[in-house]
Amino acid sequence: MPLDQLMVEEGLVPSARWEMRRKLVI
């Protein structure tokens, strides 16, 4: 499991940042 995904699971990463990450990945 990717670190970012793990952090999201823990709720340590802001949803806004995660959305931006997803856009960059996709």
ROVEX-341576 format. One record per residue (C-alpha): x, y, z; residue in three letters. Coordinates in steps of 0.1 Angstrom, whole numbers, plus 5000, padded with zeros to 4 digits. Layout:
BEGIN
XYZALA...
// end
This chain:
BEGIN
500050005000MET501450344990PRO502550575018LEU500150845005ASP497250605005GLN498150495041LEU498250855052MET494850915037VAL493550615055GLU494850765087GLU493351105078GLY496651285081LEU496551415045VAL494051695036PRO491451585011SER492351884989ALA495951774987ARG494951414980TRP492651534952GLU495551724937MET497751424940ARG495151204922ARG494951454894LYS498751454890LEU498851074891VAL496051034866ILE
// end
